[in-house]
Amino acid sequence: MSAIGSRPRYAASRRWMHWGTFLLVLLAYLAINVFTWFPRGSAVRANILAAHFLAGLAVLLLVLPRLMLRYRHSQPPVMPPLGRWADLLGKTTHAALYAFLLVQPLLGAITLQVGGKPVRLFGLTLLPSFVSHPDRALSHRIEELHGTIGTIFYWVIGLHILAALWHHFGRRDDTLQRML
């Protein structure tokens, strides 16, 4: 671990993975919210949607080593230490975030596969469909679940951001600084 002044921080690899995941989730959310601005069947719409899929797959590829590092290495201590309720709330929120980072990309990939849809970007097939008999109805139900969970996690992500700001500006501890 390196330090800002004398305070411990997360290892550089964990900080990069955190902020990389943040950017990929942001890209996924932006893409899914703007693709409808473009006409159905247009290349722009298809590429924006593919960017959403690829960002989700990249999140999945990043979250697995993040989880491994999280459980292999201890967290730098928060100074001043948190109370029990704040520590429990933080752990619960982080567990929900990691569940989201695992489940959402998997649901997205399952939606495409069950629907028989490959992921294409600029005309290139990046992830083919492996399903020989697509089930569009099941694919739509899974897609609805994926969308509902995505909407719920706007709030969980917002809570995470507000908590970081509360720690920094309200509580004035080093929680946020540990990840910078």
DARARA-V93748 format. One record per run of one state. SS is the DSSP state (@ for helix, = for strand, . for the rest). FROM is the first residue (numbers start at 1). TO is the last residue. If there is no record, write none. Layout:
SS;FROM;TO + SS;FROM;TO
//
This chain:
.;1;2 + =;3;4 + .;5;6 + =;7;8 + .;9;11 + @;12;37 + .;38;42 + @;43;72 + .;73;83 + @;84;115 + .;116;118 + =;119;121 + .;122;123 + =;124;127 + .;128;135 + @;136;171 + .;172;176 + @;177;179 + .;180;180
//
